[in-house]
Structure formats: C-alpha cells, structure tokens
C-alpha cells in the first residue's frame, strides 16, 4: 500500500487580525525623541527640586545669607541651630512653636471635618433629590465659588465682630480661632459641595434602591452605602479643607489680635523684616520647612484616595 503524503494545513492570519496585532504592539519612540523628552523632564524636575534644596541649604547655613553663593547642598559650618531657635521661640511674641502649631492644627482639622460634613450632606441632596429651586441653589453655590475669598474679609469682619462670646468687648467671635475657622469654612464649602456632588453622581442609584427594598431607610443608605463608596472624594475634600485652614493667612491676620491665638503662617510673616537685610533667613527657611512638612505628610497618607477622587469626581 503506497503511503500518501499528508499535507499539513497552514494557518493564515487574516489581514484584520494582523492589523490588530500591529496596532496593539508597543511603538518605540526614536532615540532623538526619547532624549528630547528626557531632557525636558529633567529640566522640569530641576526647576521643581532646586528651590526646595535651596531652602533646605539655607536653613542649615549659619551665615544668614539671603541667596546662595555656591552650589553646595550642605553649606560651610552647617548646623541645626536655626531649627532649635524656631522650635524654642520663632518670633519676639511670647508664643512657642508648639502653641502656634496647635492653633494651626485646630484650624486645619476643624475646617476639614466641618467642610466634609456639611459639604457631603448638601451634595447628596443636590445629587439625589429633585428639590424646588435646585438649579438656582447650585448656581448660587457656583457664584460663591467664583468669588475670591479675599473679597469676603470686610463683610465677615463686620458680621463676626457683632457676636459677643466673652465678658469683655474684645471677646468677639471675630477675635477667636472659632470665628476664623467659620470664615475659612465659608470659603471652602462651595468647592466641597461641587466636588462631592460630581462624585456622588457617579455612584449608581441601583445600589440605593436595592438597599431601600431590603428595608434600609434613607439615613442608613447614606451612612452605610454612600459614604463608604465616596471615601476618595471625602479624602480629597478633607485634605483641601485641612490645607485651607493650615495655610490661611489673610483672614487670621485681619481677625486675630491676641498672640496666644496666632498661627504658624502669621508667625512666619512676623519673621520678615522691613528690608531683606533685617530678615533672619536661616530661621525663616527652617520655619518654612516646618510649616510645609505636616501638609506633605497628610498628602502622603491620603495619596491613594486623593488621586482617585480627583480623577473621578472632577470630570463628571
């Protein structure tokens, strides 16, 4: 019996499949473009990092120079004397760094918590309930958001100055950390409401309807379903509220008169002299780094939630 050659079938890739493969393949940039992009990124990195390194170097320099004279990260005779002086007594006022930091922490945490609590409640109403005048109220919130916060100092000053909270005429709500916190929160709430509403709109209503069918009431739906799902947006709003309270200067400077109520940003301004030569630059640089450090730490702790909250809630 003669053996017959068995032809092995060949698999041919359709033109469309080859096109899909080519389209999905990774395209490598030419060497010239790679070098160009890397040079641009290195330039941007240097532009961002160099001022920070300069401030660090200035804080370690005991000579109190206003500008670097040489490109040395560690200056000659580097010491931590500026940090020691700042932590002991930043300015001529009889207030320690711990008291200043405690006041700033109270403002930052208070504004962050209050703006989140009120903002998410209002945002949930705007997102889920078809109330009368809803569109007008949203436009009103947007109008307040467009108003610069510095423009509200005069009316807030007059309004809070009329509220007495102590025995003496000087004990008004305006001249207290509570009044400053309320003023800062009034400027942080419009953004909080808009940002949180955009995020809540992305949460499917089917989840709430299923919970209501299972016997949950509106409060349970809000507390046990909406709030856990909105954690990224809440983290963003809370962080920005904390940042507003921590770095606020204009309202604090105009409202507060007692040194025991001063904040870190106010003391940082008090360290500047009338002329550049009258400013203790090493102490000023050390104080600047100490003021910026807590914000960086809070951001690193909430980074995962902040990134996801900004990329989702802001584009709805």
Secondary structure, DSSP 8 states (H G I E B T S, - for coil): --------------HHHHHHHHHHS-----HHHHHHHHHHHHHHHHHHHHHHHHHHHHHH-TT--SS-SS--SS-TT--SHHHHHHHH-SSSSS--HHHHHHHHHHHHHHHHHHHHHHHHHHHHHHHH---TTHHHHHHHHHHHHHS-GGGGHHHHHHHHHT-B-SSSTT-BSTTSHHHHHHHHHHHHHHHHHHHHHHHHTTS-HHHHHHHHHTT--HHHHIIIIIHHHTHHHHHHHHHHHHHHHHH--HHHHHH---GGG--HHHHHHHT--SSGGGS-HHHHHHHHHHHHHHHHHHHHHTHHHHHHHHHHHTT-
